[in-house]
Amino acid sequence: MKNRKRLNFFLIAIFILSFSEICSAQTKSLIKRTTYKTENVKFAAGGTISIVGAPNGSVLVEGWQKNEVEISAEIEVNAETETDLAQLAQVIDFVLDENFGHLSIRSVGTHDRIHLKKFGEKFPKSLLTMPFRIDYRIKVPDLCNLEIDGGRGDLNISKVVGAMRINFLHSNAKINLESGNALATFGFGNINVSVASRLGRASRVNFQMANGAINVGLANNLNAEISAKILRAGHIENIFSQLKPHNRAKFTEKLIDAKIGDGGAKLLFTVGDGTIKIQDFKFQGNNLER
């Protein structure tokens, strides 16, 4: 019941945001400007990296064996005139904030009222609804924790060992879970999540989707307990032969409560309206093969 209420509330919030954007859509012809920005920050492994994406834009995060974070951003701005583009380019950006063991990467723009105060009251209100997007490619130490908040756009996370907390409005996502805990909430979209066999016995993984699909790939030698739930409309498809009913409970198209191997890690996948598909994958090095 708690999960159901949480997903319902999230879905209402998504509808309000989506409706507001549709109402403010521009009908005049716009010109586009794309700029590129790269920042490198020394950052030791084991810390936490927080990423706040733009209302529209993708986030790609990849681990590497360096004590450094590399942020590459493609910033696309739309406006009616070159003068307007120049004004928007001063506002739309990303900013960094580093404290001991924590790095924040935050998108700023016309959606951020606090940020806009820096430009005074003279900033044209007509530019507040101009569309923009920021697409990120971020390389992080492979041993780190991630906190990611995003709007509409693709999400890709790979080669990262650590805890994850994810909130995304609408996304087609690919997430490879190597180790650690993960809590992820999505509004709409299609999520592909793979779970490696080295996931620790104490790990907790919780993925929630209001409306869409969660496709789960499990390693054949994984030890875990898995629960998959459809709260309203939809069904679960299980083609992973190693799932064994937990406490002899029969699998249904709305609920699977199962054990894999000797049990251990707790995996929970919940969809309000949509589908969950559970299948097996093979892990070879850093590559995931079906």
ABEGO torsion letter per residue (X at the ends): XAAAAAAAAAAAAAAAAAAAAAAABBABBBBBBBBBBBBBBBBBBGBBBBBBBBABEBBBBBBBBBBBBBBBBBBBBBBABAAAAAAAAAABBBBBBBBBGBBBBBBBEAABAAAAAAAEAABBAAAAABBBBBBBBBBBBABBBBBBBBBBEBBBBBGBBEBBBBBBABBBBBBBBABEBBBBBBABEBBBBBBBAABBAABBBBBBBABEBBBBBBBAABBBBBBBBBABBEBBBBABAABBBBGGBBBBAABBBBBBEAEGBBBBBBBABEBBBBBBBBBBEABBBX
